[in-house]
Amino acid sequence: MPVAFRYKSFRFFFYSNEGNPREDMHIHVRNGDGEAKFWLTPMVSLADSDGFDAKTLRHLREVVAANKELIEKAWHEHFT
């Protein structure tokens, strides 16, 4: 699981096998409370989650949006 970055107690990462064909660009977020998946295109949006409350998900969405370029770069470095 390549980690794109860490923020507070959260790890933002990809699974190395993202399906065949590969799913559109996205990022997984995990800590001890749960896990979420956010699509990056056409805009940052929640794909699914388990364990996080709405406030945490809103905050994580903002973190993903603020780091979108970093995530895209990490995605391309890993998958291409």
Secondary structure by P-SEA (a helix, b strand, c coil): cccccccccccccccccccccccccccccccccbbbbbbccccccccccccccaaaaaaaaaaaaaaaaaaaaaaaaccc
